[in-house]
């Protein structure tokens, strides 16, 4: 299924289409369109998540209401279907490096939706086949897009983003470490754009794919994880790889050597945080602090990262979402706020990030649709 912007009509403001599900080919072809966000547009101060509803996936946009409180502002149909269950991944919703596009996985219909962020609203530009089954994570760098599919044998598939239309990169559908049963969690392109990384929960492996100048991925190279059950990860500005590990509730960090630029080498191995189900990771733009979302204890751990990429625990429970869990994390581009997905609320929490990395509550919105997954922020 590949459809472009000309296929679409009107959209849904927050609440206007609550409970309005889409299913099947007829629903995907239905004419819908695009509601307008509040004054100030979509390119700053927003949090983005998806409903992952099996009857019709929706993108939810969260930001400040006229009174300054965090609120659900608008919702957009993705013209794809969710899985209706947890994705077990990080990166289901991803912003492009330049902040102009947003990519969403539709796990139930094996597709990707691409939105363009305007200053006054958003438009759904295209829906494209994911190149595999059950997409769970997506990444973008300099116009190159990769999606991680965990269904069937599992794979990664590459595309070029051409003004919101995804064009497959020839020869860039690559396998995981085995044909099925690997439990992949995330895909992301490194800071320097020359390596693609995938974590595998079940095999305790980290896969690295060299990227050519035009973004084509080479075959996977396998590295044993320094901690048990590698899950979500982030790259800092010096291209250090920071990986959360759900098995022992730890964070490991890696560097890339110039001699072997696509193979991660351990800097800090499995630094514990004393929490439970440490699955998601984020790092500040200046690279000084990393955060880990702990679903089992509804907390966020804070780590300090030095110039070499070494990690040290600052606070095991630097922030809390009450009983809502703490899943996907997203740090705004300016580096002053952290969003946390709390699927048991279900809702999204926001925290301000202090100069020393401390987190201060800055509002929340709860009562969102059950099944929300993925988080991005600008």
Rosetta blueprint (number, residue, H / E / L):
1 X L
2 X L
3 X E
4 X E
5 X H
6 X H
7 X H
8 X L
9 X L
10 X L
11 X L
12 X E
13 X E
14 X L
15 X L
16 X L
17 X L
18 X L
19 X L
20 X L
21 X L
22 X L
23 X L
24 X H
25 X H
26 X H
27 X H
28 X H
29 X H
30 X L
31 X L
32 X L
33 X L
34 X L
35 X L
36 X E
37 X L
38 X L
39 X L
40 X L
41 X L
42 X L
43 X L
44 X L
45 X L
46 X L
47 X E
48 X E
49 X E
50 X E
51 X L
52 X L
53 X L
54 X L
55 X L
56 X L
57 X L
58 X E
59 X E
60 X E
61 X E
62 X E
63 X E
64 X E
65 X L
66 X L
67 X L
68 X L
69 X L
70 X E
71 X E
72 X E
73 X E
74 X E
75 X E
76 X E
77 X E
78 X L
79 X L
80 X L
81 X L
82 X L
83 X L
84 X L
85 X L
86 X L
87 X L
88 X L
89 X L
90 X L
91 X L
92 X L
93 X E
94 X E
95 X E
96 X L
97 X L
98 X L
99 X L
100 X L
101 X E
102 X E
103 X E
104 X E
105 X E
106 X E
107 X L
108 X L
109 X L
110 X L
111 X E
112 X E
113 X E
114 X E
115 X E
116 X E
117 X E
118 X L
119 X L
120 X L
121 X E
122 X E
123 X E
124 X E
125 X E
126 X E
127 X E
128 X E
129 X E
130 X L
131 X L
132 X L
133 X L
134 X L
135 X E
136 X E
137 X E
138 X E
139 X E
140 X E
141 X E
142 X L
143 X L
144 X E
145 X E
146 X E
147 X E
148 X E
149 X E
150 X L
151 X L
152 X L
153 X L
154 X L
155 X E
156 X E
157 X E
158 X E
159 X E
160 X E
161 X E
162 X E
163 X L
164 X L
165 X E
166 X E
167 X E
168 X E
169 X E
170 X E
171 X E
172 X E
173 X E
174 X E
175 X E
176 X L
177 X L
178 X L
179 X L
180 X L
181 X L
182 X L
183 X L
184 X E
185 X E
186 X E
187 X E
188 X E
189 X E
190 X L
191 X L
192 X L
193 X L
194 X L
195 X E
196 X E
197 X E
198 X E
199 X E
200 X E
201 X L
202 X L
203 X L
204 X L
205 X E
206 X E
207 X E
208 X E
209 X E
210 X E
211 X E
212 X L
213 X L
214 X L
215 X L
216 X L
217 X E
218 X E
219 X E
220 X E
221 X E
222 X E
223 X E
224 X E
225 X L
226 X L
227 X L
228 X L
229 X L
230 X E
231 X E
232 X E
233 X E
234 X E
235 X E
236 X L
237 X L
238 X L
239 X L
240 X L
241 X E
242 X E
243 X E
244 X E
245 X E
246 X L
247 X L
248 X L
249 X L
250 X E
251 X E
252 X E
253 X E
254 X E
255 X E
256 X E
257 X L
258 X L
259 X L
260 X L
261 X L
262 X L
263 X L
264 X E
265 X E
266 X E
267 X E
268 X E
269 X E
270 X E
271 X E
272 X E
273 X L
274 X L
275 X L
276 X L
277 X L
278 X E
279 X E
280 X E
281 X E
282 X E
283 X E
284 X L
285 X L
286 X L
287 X L
288 X L
289 X E
290 X E
291 X E
292 X E
293 X E
294 X E
295 X L
296 X L
297 X L
298 X L
299 X E
300 X E
301 X E
302 X E
303 X E
304 X E
305 X E
306 X L
307 X L
308 X L
309 X L
310 X L
311 X E
312 X E
313 X E
314 X E
315 X E
316 X E
317 X E
318 X E
319 X E
320 X E
321 X L
322 X L
323 X L
324 X L
325 X L
326 X L
327 X L
328 X L
329 X E
330 X E
331 X E
332 X L
333 X L
334 X L
335 X L
336 X L
337 X E
338 X E
339 X E
340 X E
341 X E
342 X E
343 X L
344 X L
345 X L
346 X L
347 X E
348 X E
349 X E
350 X E
351 X E
352 X E
353 X E
354 X L
355 X L
356 X L
357 X L
358 X L
359 X E
360 X E
361 X E
362 X E
363 X E
364 X E
365 X E
366 X E
367 X L
368 X L
369 X L
370 X L
371 X L
372 X L
373 X E
374 X E
375 X E
376 X E
377 X E
378 X L
